[in-house]
Amino acid sequence: MASSTEEHTGPEFRNEPQVRTGPPTQTTKSALKHFEEYGRERPGVVALWCVGIGFVLGWKLKLW
């Protein structure tokens, strides 16, 4: 049984690579670029998702 004072500093398994992430702004720009490319490839899917999310938000928030 492991004690509660042990610190986990590395990967859980020896062969598991450590994930290094960039600054949040770089990650955000990368995600937005990916979504923009996806929107160009499949505009119908993106439009339906936007309508669906808008419908759910409008239904749950009821701003009137």
Secondary structure, 3 states (H helix, E strand, C coil): CCCCCCCCCCCCCCCCCCCCCCCHHHHHHHHHHHHHHHHHHCHHHHHHHHHHHHHHHHHHHCCC
